[in-house]
């Protein structure tokens, strides 16, 4: 069974016959498909295109889960927290930052600075 990435890549760079000449059709994969454009499918396609190739370590999952859960719980139990929307925003920014750090660390595996940041960022979180 073909994955979503293989299906999208199969559509790219296919030559088309127009006017007696083969022309290469180059397009970027869209996260919105023709028939299905509900928010769940759009987010799922975006996740696969952006983070589908990443191998998450257990510590990555723990840190993202911890920060996401605390940020989510702040929405409902914020009675005694001063400026709670700011804290939710900070937690969301940290989760996105970790995802991007892990993605860049996987993309450039031999970069020593990214390897060090990816290895030791959980110390600053916990």
C-alpha positions, 0 to 999 in steps of 0.5 A: 500500500502506498503512503500519502507521501508516495502518492503525492510525489507520484503526481510531481514531475510527470511529463505531459503531452501538450501541443506536440511537445512533452512538458514537465509538470512541476507542482508542490503537493497541496495539503488540501485535496480535491474532495476532502477539505475538512480540518482533520484531513488538512491537519493530518496531511500537513503533519505527514508532509512536515513531520512524517519522516521523523523518528521521535525518541521517547524523550521527545514524546515525553516533553511534547506530551508534558508541555501539551498536557500542561498547556491544555489543562491551563485552559480549564483550571486557570482560576488562580493563574495570573495571565493564563493565556500567556502561559498557554501561548508559551507552552504552545510555542515550546511544543512547536519549537521542540517539533522544529528542533527535532525535525532539523536534527533529523534533517541535518544529522551530522550537525554537532550543534543541533545534535547537542540541542536535541540531546540536552533540551529535555534537561531545561524542560524538566 
